[in-house]
Amino acid sequence: MLNLVRCTTAGAAFAYAGAALAQAVGFATLPPGSLNHTTASAVAKVLKEKAGINMLVQPTAGDNVIIPMVNRGESTMGIANAPETAMAIKEAKQSDVRLIAVAHTLQTAFFVRKDSGLRRIADMKSRRVELGYSAMRTIDAYARDPRHGRPHRARRKSGARAQRGARRG
């Protein structure tokens, strides 16, 4: 994180060296309380203190709003997850956006209710999974079978294979 702040500070200071630094520079991010908003706030603070850049953190409704804002020039910089950014650049034709840094690697935990019967990811096989999250389009993209462009459904076990699997649980 410290290297990101140093790199961002140096790059931003260089980019805005000839501009009036009193002018606010937009940094589009997720709403307050999110990791991206906290990161953007920290970067904006360092840029203000170390480079004299007046960076204004701009909370938005989500990555699918942030990326087009930067593409249209409504915000100078944005912070979004890398898959969403890559998808926006490739599929949504956000041609005026480029990735300049990676802030942090985010590990995510999957959890279920204790009474779900699931104990590991492999137990998801043959289970139905909800798709269609409007706020995170990348979930749908990664859940699609690339050969057919349709939601991927694990094949159900049949006959003796299903009985052997049932005995293990």
ROMI-983398 format. One record per residue: residue number from 0; residue in three letters; x, y, z of N, C-alpha, C in turn. Coordinates in Angstrom, 3 decimals, decimal comma, always signed. Layout:
<recs>
+-----+-----+----------+----------+----------+----------+----------+----------+----------+----------+----------+
!   k !   r !      n.X !      n.Y !      n.Z !     ca.X !     ca.Y !     ca.Z !      c.X !      c.Y !      c.Z !
+-----+-----+----------+----------+----------+----------+----------+----------+----------+----------+----------+
! NUM ! ALA !        X !        Y !        Z !        X !        Y !        Z !        X !        Y !        Z !
...
+-----+-----+----------+----------+----------+----------+----------+----------+----------+----------+----------+
</recs>
This chain:
<recs>
+-----+-----+----------+----------+----------+----------+----------+----------+----------+----------+----------+
!   k !   r !      n.X !      n.Y !      n.Z !     ca.X !     ca.Y !     ca.Z !      c.X !      c.Y !      c.Z !
+-----+-----+----------+----------+----------+----------+----------+----------+----------+----------+----------+
!   0 ! MET !   +0,834 !   -1,189 !   +0,000 !   +0,000 !   +0,000 !   +0,000 !   +0,875 !   +1,248 !   +0,000 !
!   1 ! LEU !   +1,943 !   +1,234 !   +0,793 !   +2,821 !   +2,391 !   +0,865 !   +3,460 !   +2,658 !   -0,498 !
!   2 ! ASN !   +3,853 !   +1,578 !   -1,210 !   +4,430 !   +1,753 !   -2,541 !   +3,408 !   +2,359 !   -3,497 !
!   3 ! LEU !   +2,143 !   +1,948 !   -3,381 !   +1,088 !   +2,523 !   -4,233 !   +0,972 !   +4,014 !   -3,981 !
!   4 ! VAL !   +0,955 !   +4,400 !   -2,692 !   +0,822 !   +5,820 !   -2,354 !   +2,017 !   +6,601 !   -2,888 !
!   5 ! ARG !   +3,228 !   +6,052 !   -2,740 !   +4,420 !   +6,722 !   -3,259 !   +4,348 !   +6,863 !   -4,775 !
!   6 ! CYS !   +3,996 !   +5,765 !   -5,450 !   +3,907 !   +5,776 !   -6,905 !   +2,828 !   +6,748 !   -7,374 !
!   7 ! THR !   +1,672 !   +6,705 !   -6,733 !   +0,566 !   +7,584 !   -7,106 !   +0,933 !   +9,036 !   -6,847 !
!   8 ! THR !   +1,559 !   +9,299 !   -5,702 !   +1,966 !  +10,663 !   -5,364 !   +2,946 !  +11,206 !   -6,393 !
!   9 ! ALA !   +3,949 !  +10,399 !   -6,735 !   +4,950 !  +10,848 !   -7,708 !   +4,318 !  +11,070 !   -9,071 !
!  10 ! GLY !   +3,489 !  +10,141 !   -9,505 !   +2,843 !  +10,272 !  -10,810 !   +1,905 !  +11,459 !  -10,868 !
!  11 ! ALA !   +1,113 !  +11,632 !   -9,839 !   +0,166 !  +12,743 !   -9,817 !   +0,901 !  +14,080 !   -9,723 !
!  12 ! ALA !   +1,946 !  +14,137 !   -8,931 !   +2,712 !  +15,377 !   -8,803 !   +3,319 !  +15,764 !  -10,151 !
!  13 ! PHE !   +3,845 !  +14,767 !  -10,863 !   +4,421 !  +15,019 !  -12,179 !   +3,345 !  +15,465 !  -13,169 !
!  14 ! ALA !   +2,207 !  +14,776 !  -13,159 !   +1,133 !  +15,069 !  -14,108 !   +0,544 !  +16,458 !  -13,907 !
!  15 ! TYR !   +0,492 !  +16,917 !  -12,677 !   -0,153 !  +18,199 !  -12,380 !   +0,842 !  +19,301 !  -12,044 !
!  16 ! ALA !   +2,116 !  +19,092 !  -12,335 !   +3,143 !  +20,072 !  -11,971 !   +2,881 !  +21,434 !  -12,596 !
!  17 ! GLY !   +2,403 !  +21,462 !  -13,833 !   +2,176 !  +22,739 !  -14,499 !   +0,787 !  +23,306 !  -14,265 !
!  18 ! ALA !   -0,116 !  +22,532 !  -13,692 !   -1,506 !  +22,973 !  -13,501 !   -1,658 !  +23,703 !  -12,171 !
!  19 ! ALA !   -2,741 !  +24,427 !  -12,075 !   -3,035 !  +25,102 !  -10,811 !   -3,458 !  +24,049 !   -9,794 !
!  20 ! LEU !   -2,639 !  +23,851 !   -8,767 !   -2,897 !  +22,785 !   -7,801 !   -4,061 !  +23,087 !   -6,867 !
!  21 ! ALA !   -4,540 !  +24,306 !   -6,863 !   -5,679 !  +24,641 !   -6,013 !   -6,975 !  +24,085 !   -6,594 !
!  22 ! GLN !   -6,971 !  +23,775 !   -7,879 !   -8,153 !  +23,209 !   -8,528 !   -8,361 !  +21,781 !   -8,021 !
!  23 ! ALA !   -9,597 !  +21,433 !   -7,702 !   -9,893 !  +20,099 !   -7,193 !   -9,785 !  +19,065 !   -8,313 !
!  24 ! VAL !   -9,182 !  +17,926 !   -7,971 !   -9,025 !  +16,812 !   -8,884 !   -9,900 !  +15,684 !   -8,353 !
!  25 ! GLY !  -10,768 !  +15,135 !   -9,185 !  -11,703 !  +14,103 !   -8,741 !  -11,099 !  +12,720 !   -8,658 !
!  26 ! PHE !  -11,500 !  +11,974 !   -7,626 !  -11,087 !  +10,580 !   -7,419 !  -12,368 !   +9,789 !   -7,146 !
!  27 ! ALA !  -12,909 !   +9,150 !   -8,190 !  -14,166 !   +8,406 !   -8,078 !  -13,944 !   +7,083 !   -7,353 !
!  28 ! THR !  -14,859 !   +6,748 !   -6,452 !  -14,717 !   +5,543 !   -5,640 !  -16,086 !   +5,010 !   -5,228 !
!  29 ! LEU !  -16,079 !   +3,930 !   -4,486 !  -17,302 !   +3,348 !   -3,945 !  -17,777 !   +4,179 !   -2,752 !
!  30 ! PRO !  -18,967 !   +3,896 !   -2,217 !  -19,502 !   +4,678 !   -1,093 !  -18,652 !   +4,565 !   +0,182 !
!  31 ! PRO !  -18,807 !   +5,534 !   +1,095 !  -18,101 !   +5,478 !   +2,383 !  -18,380 !   +4,157 !   +3,095 !
!  32 ! GLY !  -17,346 !   +3,654 !   +3,749 !  -17,462 !   +2,382 !   +4,452 !  -16,862 !   +1,242 !   +3,654 !
!  33 ! SER !  -16,647 !   +1,453 !   +2,360 !  -16,054 !   +0,405 !   +1,523 !  -14,528 !   +0,510 !   +1,574 !
!  34 ! LEU !  -13,864 !   -0,582 !   +1,269 !  -12,405 !   -0,599 !   +1,248 !  -11,872 !   +0,381 !   +0,201 !
!  35 ! ASN !  -12,515 !   +0,441 !   -0,965 !  -12,064 !   +1,369 !   -2,005 !  -12,167 !   +2,822 !   -1,566 !
!  36 ! HIS !  -13,225 !   +3,170 !   -0,846 !  -13,372 !   +4,554 !   -0,370 !  -12,278 !   +4,883 !   +0,646 !
!  37 ! THR !  -12,010 !   +3,952 !   +1,539 !  -10,950 !   +4,161 !   +2,543 !   -9,602 !   +4,336 !   +1,860 !
!  38 ! THR !   -9,317 !   +3,497 !   +0,866 !   -8,051 !   +3,591 !   +0,129 !   -7,961 !   +4,918 !   -0,609 !
!  39 ! ALA !   -9,029 !   +5,302 !   -1,289 !   -9,040 !   +6,571 !   -2,026 !   -8,841 !   +7,753 !   -1,084 !
!  40 ! SER !   -9,455 !   +7,690 !   +0,084 !   -9,306 !   +8,775 !   +1,069 !   -7,865 !   +8,888 !   +1,543 !
!  41 ! ALA !   -7,217 !   +7,738 !   +1,762 !   -5,814 !   +7,744 !   +2,206 !   -4,906 !   +8,304 !   +1,115 !
!  42 ! VAL !   -5,117 !   +7,888 !   -0,126 !   -4,308 !   +8,389 !   -1,237 !   -4,530 !   +9,892 !   -1,411 !
!  43 ! ALA !   -5,782 !  +10,333 !   -1,334 !   -6,094 !  +11,761 !   -1,479 !   -5,414 !  +12,583 !   -0,386 !
!  44 ! LYS !   -5,395 !  +12,060 !   +0,827 !   -4,751 !  +12,775 !   +1,942 !   -3,253 !  +12,927 !   +1,696 !
!  45 ! VAL !   -2,603 !  +11,849 !   +1,259 !   -1,159 !  +11,904 !   +0,997 !   -0,869 !  +12,859 !   -0,158 !
!  46 ! LEU !   -1,684 !  +12,829 !   -1,200 !   -1,471 !  +13,737 !   -2,327 !   -1,622 !  +15,196 !   -1,904 !
!  47 ! LYS !   -2,555 !  +15,459 !   -1,017 !   -2,757 !  +16,827 !   -0,506 !   -1,550 !  +17,265 !   +0,320 !
!  48 ! GLU !   -1,134 !  +16,386 !   +1,261 !   -0,049 !  +16,742 !   +2,183 !   +1,324 !  +16,762 !   +1,526 !
!  49 ! LYS !   +1,608 !  +15,828 !   +0,639 !   +2,958 !  +15,689 !   +0,080 !   +3,146 !  +16,369 !   -1,268 !
!  50 ! ALA !   +2,069 !  +16,462 !   -2,057 !   +2,218 !  +17,021 !   -3,403 !   +1,403 !  +18,294 !   -3,600 !
!  51 ! GLY !   +0,605 !  +18,680 !   -2,603 !   -0,190 !  +19,884 !   -2,719 !   -1,356 !  +19,770 !   -3,690 !
!  52 ! ILE !   -1,746 !  +18,540 !   -4,006 !   -2,853 !  +18,321 !   -4,949 !   -4,154 !  +18,240 !   -4,170 !
!  53 ! ASN !   -5,115 !  +19,044 !   -4,554 !   -6,413 !  +19,070 !   -3,899 !   -7,307 !  +17,995 !   -4,537 !
!  54 ! MET !   -7,213 !  +16,781 !   -4,018 !   -7,952 !  +15,665 !   -4,580 !   -9,260 !  +15,486 !   -3,825 !
!  55 ! LEU !  -10,358 !  +15,485 !   -4,553 !  -11,688 !  +15,351 !   -3,975 !  -12,190 !  +13,928 !   -4,194 !
!  56 ! VAL !  -12,438 !  +13,204 !   -3,111 !  -12,963 !  +11,841 !   -3,200 !  -14,446 !  +11,929 !   -3,561 !
!  57 ! GLN !  -14,840 !  +11,235 !   -4,627 !  -16,207 !  +11,283 !   -5,147 !  -16,871 !   +9,916 !   -5,003 !
!  58 ! PRO !  -17,647 !   +9,688 !   -3,947 !  -18,349 !   +8,404 !   -3,808 !  -19,388 !   +8,227 !   -4,916 !
!  59 ! THR !  -19,501 !   +7,009 !   -5,427 !  -20,462 !   +6,706 !   -6,487 !  -21,250 !   +5,454 !   -6,117 !
!  60 ! ALA !  -22,096 !   +5,023 !   -7,031 !  -22,948 !   +3,857 !   -6,799 !  -22,237 !   +2,535 !   -7,060 !
!  61 ! GLY !  -21,100 !   +2,540 !   -7,730 !  -20,411 !   +1,276 !   -7,997 !  -19,411 !   +1,382 !   -9,127 !
!  62 ! ASP !  -18,682 !   +0,272 !   -9,333 !  -17,651 !   +0,236 !  -10,364 !  -18,202 !   +0,540 !  -11,744 !
!  63 ! ASN !  -19,433 !   +0,099 !  -12,005 !  -20,017 !   +0,332 !  -13,324 !  -20,370 !   +1,805 !  -13,542 !
!  64 ! VAL !  -20,259 !   +2,642 !  -12,511 !  -20,434 !   +4,090 !  -12,631 !  -19,062 !   +4,766 !  -12,649 !
!  65 ! ILE !  -18,147 !   +4,282 !  -11,827 !  -16,812 !   +4,887 !  -11,692 !  -16,056 !   +4,897 !  -13,014 !
!  66 ! ILE !  -16,002 !   +3,754 !  -13,663 !  -15,179 !   +3,619 !  -14,866 !  -15,671 !   +4,541 !  -15,993 !
!  67 ! PRO !  -16,966 !   +4,582 !  -16,303 !  -17,422 !   +5,534 !  -17,324 !  -17,197 !   +6,999 !  -16,930 !
!  68 ! MET !  -17,260 !   +7,311 !  -15,621 !  -16,994 !   +8,696 !  -15,176 !  -15,584 !   +9,124 !  -15,566 !
!  69 ! VAL !  -14,616 !   +8,250 !  -15,322 !  -13,231 !   +8,561 !  -15,675 !  -13,090 !   +8,602 !  -17,191 !
!  70 ! ASN !  -13,722 !   +7,664 !  -17,878 !  -13,656 !   +7,620 !  -19,341 !  -14,186 !   +8,912 !  -19,966 !
!  71 ! ARG !  -15,251 !   +9,474 !  -19,388 !  -15,843 !  +10,716 !  -19,913 !  -15,122 !  +11,972 !  -19,421 !
!  72 ! GLY !  -14,184 !  +11,814 !  -18,494 !  -13,462 !  +12,971 !  -17,979 !  -14,167 !  +13,678 !  -16,839 !
!  73 ! GLU !  -15,206 !  +13,063 !  -16,269 !  -15,930 !  +13,664 !  -15,147 !  -15,161 !  +13,511 !  -13,843 !
!  74 ! SER !  -14,204 !  +12,609 !  -13,814 !  -13,326 !  +12,402 !  -12,668 !  -11,950 !  +12,079 !  -13,239 !
!  75 ! THR !  -10,896 !  +12,591 !  -12,593 !   -9,546 !  +12,377 !  -13,106 !   -9,065 !  +10,952 !  -12,882 !
!  76 ! MET !   -9,426 !  +10,389 !  -11,757 !   -8,928 !   +9,072 !  -11,379 !  -10,052 !   +8,298 !  -10,711 !
!  77 ! GLY !   -9,963 !   +6,980 !  -10,745 !  -10,950 !   +6,151 !  -10,074 !  -10,294 !   +4,914 !   -9,488 !
!  78 ! ILE !  -11,001 !   +4,268 !   -8,591 !  -10,522 !   +3,017 !   -8,008 !  -11,663 !   +2,008 !   -8,119 !
!  79 ! ALA !  -11,362 !   +0,867 !   -8,754 !  -12,361 !   -0,181 !   -8,975 !  -11,636 !   -1,521 !   -8,994 !
!  80 ! ASN !  -12,399 !   -2,604 !   -8,905 !  -11,734 !   -3,906 !   -8,945 !  -11,199 !   -4,156 !  -10,358 !
!  81 ! ALA !  -10,087 !   -4,870 !  -10,423 !   -9,392 !   -5,079 !  -11,697 !  -10,230 !   -5,831 !  -12,727 !
!  82 ! PRO !  -10,937 !   -6,911 !  -12,363 !  -11,746 !   -7,582 !  -13,391 !  -12,829 !   -6,680 !  -13,984 !
!  83 ! GLU !  -13,461 !   -5,874 !  -13,145 !  -14,499 !   -4,952 !  -13,635 !  -13,881 !   -3,920 !  -14,579 !
!  84 ! THR !  -12,706 !   -3,427 !  -14,233 !  -12,028 !   -2,444 !  -15,076 !  -11,632 !   -3,062 !  -16,409 !
!  85 ! ALA !  -11,046 !   -4,265 !  -16,365 !  -10,641 !   -4,945 !  -17,600 !  -11,847 !   -5,213 !  -18,492 !
!  86 ! MET !  -12,951 !   -5,647 !  -17,893 !  -14,157 !   -5,921 !  -18,665 !  -14,691 !   -4,630 !  -19,291 !
!  87 ! ALA !  -14,675 !   -3,555 !  -18,533 !  -15,175 !   -2,269 !  -19,046 !  -14,337 !   -1,782 !  -20,218 !
!  88 ! ILE !  -13,054 !   -1,937 !  -20,110 !  -12,162 !   -1,504 !  -21,186 !  -12,377 !   -2,362 !  -22,424 !
!  89 ! LYS !  -12,483 !   -3,673 !  -22,227 !  -12,599 !   -4,591 !  -23,356 !  -13,998 !   -4,605 !  -23,975 !
!  90 ! GLU !  -15,024 !   -4,800 !  -23,147 !  -16,369 !   -5,027 !  -23,677 !  -17,230 !   -3,769 !  -23,775 !
!  91 ! ALA !  -17,069 !   -2,838 !  -22,865 !  -17,907 !   -1,642 !  -22,876 !  -17,264 !   -0,505 !  -23,655 !
!  92 ! LYS !  -16,132 !   -0,797 !  -24,246 !  -15,444 !   +0,183 !  -25,089 !  -15,095 !   +1,465 !  -24,335 !
!  93 ! GLN !  -14,608 !   +1,321 !  -23,113 !  -14,141 !   +2,479 !  -22,335 !  -12,690 !   +2,747 !  -22,756 !
!  94 ! SER !  -12,514 !   +3,219 !  -23,969 !  -11,196 !   +3,310 !  -24,594 !  -10,284 !   +4,388 !  -24,022 !
!  95 ! ASP !  -10,824 !   +5,321 !  -23,249 !   -9,992 !   +6,389 !  -22,701 !   -9,574 !   +6,125 !  -21,258 !
!  96 ! VAL !   -9,644 !   +4,874 !  -20,831 !   -9,267 !   +4,485 !  -19,467 !   -8,074 !   +3,545 !  -19,539 !
!  97 ! ARG !   -7,132 !   +3,700 !  -18,609 !   -6,005 !   +2,767 !  -18,523 !   -5,716 !   +2,476 !  -17,056 !
!  98 ! LEU !   -5,242 !   +1,287 !  -16,789 !   -4,858 !   +0,863 !  -15,441 !   -3,475 !   +1,427 !  -15,147 !
!  99 ! ILE !   -3,300 !   +2,109 !  -13,984 !   -1,986 !   +2,668 !  -13,657 !   -1,359 !   +2,048 !  -12,416 !
! 100 ! ALA !   -2,146 !   +1,364 !  -11,582 !   -1,588 !   +0,751 !  -10,378 !   -2,576 !   -0,265 !   -9,808 !
! 101 ! VAL !   -2,051 !   -1,183 !   -9,016 !   -2,872 !   -2,135 !   -8,265 !   -2,685 !   -1,799 !   -6,792 !
! 102 ! ALA !   -3,787 !   -1,555 !   -6,099 !   -3,708 !   -1,080 !   -4,715 !   -3,469 !   -2,201 !   -3,714 !
! 103 ! HIS !   -4,247 !   -3,242 !   -3,772 !   -4,129 !   -4,318 !   -2,788 !   -4,741 !   -5,588 !   -3,320 !
! 104 ! THR !   -4,173 !   -6,701 !   -2,888 !   -4,740 !   -7,994 !   -3,229 !   -5,770 !   -8,306 !   -2,168 !
! 105 ! LEU !   -6,964 !   -8,603 !   -2,603 !   -8,062 !   -8,801 !   -1,674 !   -8,426 !  -10,280 !   -1,590 !
! 106 ! GLN !   -8,291 !  -10,853 !   -0,404 !   -8,746 !  -12,222 !   -0,190 !  -10,192 !  -12,165 !   +0,267 !
! 107 ! THR !  -10,978 !  -13,068 !   -0,247 !  -12,401 !  -13,079 !   +0,064 !  -12,787 !  -14,418 !   +0,664 !
! 108 ! ALA !  -13,596 !  -14,385 !   +1,697 !  -14,072 !  -15,609 !   +2,331 !  -15,461 !  -15,958 !   +1,819 !
! 109 ! PHE !  -15,681 !  -17,216 !   +1,567 !  -17,016 !  -17,702 !   +1,229 !  -17,582 !  -18,322 !   +2,488 !
! 110 ! PHE !  -18,822 !  -18,008 !   +2,807 !  -19,428 !  -18,578 !   +4,005 !  -20,878 !  -18,914 !   +3,732 !
! 111 ! VAL !  -21,384 !  -19,847 !   +4,512 !  -22,764 !  -20,318 !   +4,363 !  -23,365 !  -20,503 !   +5,752 !
! 112 ! ARG !  -24,674 !  -20,681 !   +5,783 !  -25,327 !  -21,005 !   +7,048 !  -24,900 !  -22,408 !   +7,479 !
! 113 ! LYS !  -24,797 !  -22,631 !   +8,762 !  -24,390 !  -23,940 !   +9,279 !  -25,340 !  -25,044 !   +8,843 !
! 114 ! ASP !  -26,606 !  -24,724 !   +8,711 !  -27,583 !  -25,753 !   +8,353 !  -27,715 !  -25,958 !   +6,839 !
! 115 ! SER !  -26,804 !  -25,392 !   +6,032 !  -26,896 !  -25,508 !   +4,577 !  -26,461 !  -26,874 !   +4,053 !
! 116 ! GLY !  -25,683 !  -27,614 !   +4,828 !  -25,147 !  -28,887 !   +4,360 !  -23,853 !  -28,739 !   +3,576 !
! 117 ! LEU !  -23,394 !  -27,509 !   +3,371 !  -22,154 !  -27,269 !   +2,633 !  -20,988 !  -27,168 !   +3,612 !
! 118 ! ARG !  -19,898 !  -27,872 !   +3,285 !  -18,715 !  -27,834 !   +4,138 !  -17,475 !  -27,376 !   +3,368 !
! 119 ! ARG !  -17,508 !  -27,490 !   +2,045 !  -16,384 !  -27,056 !   +1,202 !  -16,937 !  -26,670 !   -0,173 !
! 120 ! ILE !  -16,126 !  -26,031 !   -0,985 !  -16,560 !  -25,566 !   -2,301 !  -17,061 !  -26,727 !   -3,160 !
! 121 ! ALA !  -16,414 !  -27,879 !   -3,072 !  -16,825 !  -29,034 !   -3,882 !  -18,272 !  -29,432 !   -3,613 !
! 122 ! ASP !  -18,794 !  -29,114 !   -2,435 !  -20,181 !  -29,447 !   -2,097 !  -21,181 !  -28,620 !   -2,913 !
! 123 ! MET !  -20,703 !  -27,584 !   -3,599 !  -21,589 !  -26,752 !   -4,417 !  -22,004 !  -27,454 !   -5,707 !
! 124 ! LYS !  -21,281 !  -28,509 !   -6,078 !  -21,592 !  -29,210 !   -7,318 !  -23,047 !  -29,645 !   -7,314 !
! 125 ! SER !  -23,731 !  -29,384 !   -8,383 !  -25,145 !  -29,696 !   -8,632 !  -26,104 !  -28,799 !   -7,854 !
! 126 ! ARG !  -25,589 !  -27,787 !   -7,162 !  -26,461 !  -26,819 !   -6,482 !  -26,789 !  -25,690 !   -7,442 !
! 127 ! ARG !  -27,960 !  -25,097 !   -7,263 !  -28,327 !  -23,932 !   -8,065 !  -27,660 !  -22,697 !   -7,446 !
! 128 ! VAL !  -27,190 !  -21,809 !   -8,320 !  -26,518 !  -20,592 !   -7,877 !  -27,235 !  -19,409 !   -8,522 !
! 129 ! GLU !  -27,514 !  -18,387 !   -7,730 !  -28,183 !  -17,188 !   -8,243 !  -27,224 !  -16,395 !   -9,120 !
! 130 ! LEU !  -27,719 !  -15,875 !  -10,228 !  -26,952 !  -14,999 !  -11,111 !  -27,763 !  -13,742 !  -11,370 !
! 131 ! GLY !  -27,111 !  -12,700 !  -11,858 !  -27,826 !  -11,492 !  -12,225 !  -27,635 !  -10,347 !  -11,248 !
! 132 ! TYR !  -26,430 !  -10,193 !  -10,715 !  -26,155 !   -9,110 !   -9,775 !  -25,857 !   -7,832 !  -10,545 !
! 133 ! SER !  -26,729 !   -6,849 !  -10,472 !  -26,556 !   -5,627 !  -11,246 !  -25,366 !   -4,797 !  -10,781 !
! 134 ! ALA !  -24,986 !   -4,905 !   -9,525 !  -23,892 !   -4,084 !   -9,002 !  -22,521 !   -4,695 !   -9,277 !
! 135 ! MET !  -22,467 !   -5,989 !   -9,565 !  -21,169 !   -6,629 !   -9,823 !  -21,291 !   -7,521 !  -11,049 !
! 136 ! ARG !  -21,188 !   -6,928 !  -12,208 !  -21,354 !   -7,663 !  -13,456 !  -20,300 !   -8,732 !  -13,651 !
! 137 ! THR !  -19,134 !   -8,583 !  -13,029 !  -18,073 !   -9,572 !  -13,221 !  -18,456 !  -10,922 !  -12,640 !
! 138 ! ILE !  -19,306 !  -10,943 !  -11,611 !  -19,742 !  -12,227 !  -11,055 !  -20,439 !  -13,028 !  -12,137 !
! 139 ! ASP !  -21,329 !  -12,399 !  -12,875 !  -22,027 !  -13,089 !  -13,953 !  -21,056 !  -13,525 !  -15,047 !
! 140 ! ALA !  -20,103 !  -12,671 !  -15,394 !  -19,157 !  -13,002 !  -16,458 !  -18,319 !  -14,216 !  -16,103 !
! 141 ! TYR !  -17,844 !  -14,282 !  -14,862 !  -17,020 !  -15,415 !  -14,452 !  -17,840 !  -16,680 !  -14,238 !
! 142 ! ALA !  -19,121 !  -16,551 !  -14,007 !  -19,969 !  -17,709 !  -13,779 !  -20,470 !  -18,313 !  -15,083 !
! 143 ! ARG !  -20,233 !  -17,645 !  -16,181 !  -20,714 !  -18,157 !  -17,468 !  -19,732 !  -19,153 !  -18,061 !
! 144 ! ASP !  -20,280 !  -20,165 !  -18,676 !  -19,471 !  -21,147 !  -19,368 !  -18,938 !  -20,500 !  -20,640 !
! 145 ! PRO !  -17,610 !  -20,340 !  -20,777 !  -17,065 !  -19,617 !  -21,925 !  -17,350 !  -20,298 !  -23,270 !
! 146 ! ARG !  -17,637 !  -21,599 !  -23,275 !  -17,902 !  -22,287 !  -24,538 !  -19,283 !  -21,961 !  -25,085 !
! 147 ! HIS !  -20,237 !  -21,643 !  -24,202 !  -21,609 !  -21,471 !  -24,644 !  -22,192 !  -20,096 !  -24,325 !
! 148 ! GLY !  -21,541 !  -19,333 !  -23,457 !  -22,066 !  -18,026 !  -23,094 !  -23,315 !  -18,101 !  -22,229 !
! 149 ! ARG !  -23,567 !  -19,266 !  -21,647 !  -24,730 !  -19,452 !  -20,780 !  -24,236 !  -19,710 !  -19,363 !
! 150 ! PRO !  -25,082 !  -19,488 !  -18,358 !  -24,671 !  -19,822 !  -16,996 !  -24,259 !  -21,279 !  -16,910 !
! 151 ! HIS !  -23,131 !  -21,534 !  -16,262 !  -22,609 !  -22,888 !  -16,123 !  -23,334 !  -23,612 !  -15,000 !
! 152 ! ARG !  -23,799 !  -24,780 !  -15,273 !  -24,429 !  -25,631 !  -14,259 !  -23,639 !  -26,933 !  -14,182 !
! 153 ! ALA !  -23,235 !  -27,305 !  -13,010 !  -22,518 !  -28,565 !  -12,837 !  -23,452 !  -29,722 !  -13,178 !
! 154 ! ARG !  -22,898 !  -30,761 !  -13,800 !  -23,725 !  -31,926 !  -14,129 !  -24,083 !  -32,671 !  -12,858 !
! 155 ! ARG !  -25,282 !  -33,163 !  -12,828 !  -25,716 !  -33,955 !  -11,678 !  -25,169 !  -35,363 !  -11,798 !
! 156 ! LYS !  -24,749 !  -35,923 !  -10,681 !  -24,300 !  -37,309 !  -10,661 !  -25,516 !  -38,211 !  -10,817 !
! 157 ! SER !  -25,296 !  -39,344 !  -11,437 !  -26,407 !  -40,277 !  -11,566 !  -25,951 !  -41,681 !  -11,205 !
! 158 ! GLY !  -26,883 !  -42,514 !  -10,874 !  -26,625 !  -43,927 !  -10,606 !  -25,653 !  -44,167 !   -9,469 !
! 159 ! ALA !  -24,693 !  -45,067 !   -9,705 !  -23,752 !  -45,486 !   -8,668 !  -22,871 !  -44,336 !   -8,199 !
! 160 ! ARG !  -22,481 !  -43,421 !   -9,112 !  -21,650 !  -42,282 !   -8,707 !  -22,378 !  -41,419 !   -7,689 !
! 161 ! ALA !  -23,664 !  -41,192 !   -7,866 !  -24,442 !  -40,376 !   -6,931 !  -24,537 !  -41,056 !   -5,579 !
! 162 ! GLN !  -24,706 !  -42,369 !   -5,577 !  -24,807 !  -43,112 !   -4,310 !  -23,485 !  -43,077 !   -3,562 !
! 163 ! ARG !  -22,355 !  -43,236 !   -4,272 !  -21,040 !  -43,174 !   -3,606 !  -20,827 !  -41,789 !   -2,992 !
! 164 ! GLY !  -21,195 !  -40,732 !   -3,730 !  -21,046 !  -39,370 !   -3,227 !  -21,901 !  -39,139 !   -1,992 !
! 165 ! ALA !  -23,098 !  -39,692 !   -1,987 !  -24,017 !  -39,515 !   -0,850 !  -23,471 !  -40,181 !   +0,405 !
! 166 ! ARG !  -22,804 !  -41,329 !   +0,247 !  -22,258 !  -42,045 !   +1,423 !  -21,097 !  -41,285 !   +2,055 !
! 167 ! ARG !  -20,330 !  -40,535 !   +1,249 !  -19,185 !  -39,801 !   +1,789 !  -19,606 !  -38,648 !   +2,679 !
! 168 ! GLY !  -20,749 !  -38,016 !   +2,373 !  -21,193 !  -36,833 !   +3,117 !  -21,582 !  -37,172 !   +4,480 !
+-----+-----+----------+----------+----------+----------+----------+----------+----------+----------+----------+
</recs>
